[in-house]
């Protein structure tokens, strides 16, 4: 029997770090269970959701720009993965 689960159930947290002009984003798994059975697509979707949650709490334009660039990059990676 095949079990198909739709949607992402990974809990990933996104954090900004770095200096004011060169900030980066770090991701961490909140619940590391089933780490061997995680699909790349699920990870990318969870990273996008984590960035969108983080953007709700940001006020500085440079931080928002960093998040928007990261989301665009993740979406492009997801598109490449889906259409290959």
Helices and strands as residue ranges (DSSP letters): E 12-18, E 23-29, G 35-37, H 40-55, H 61-82
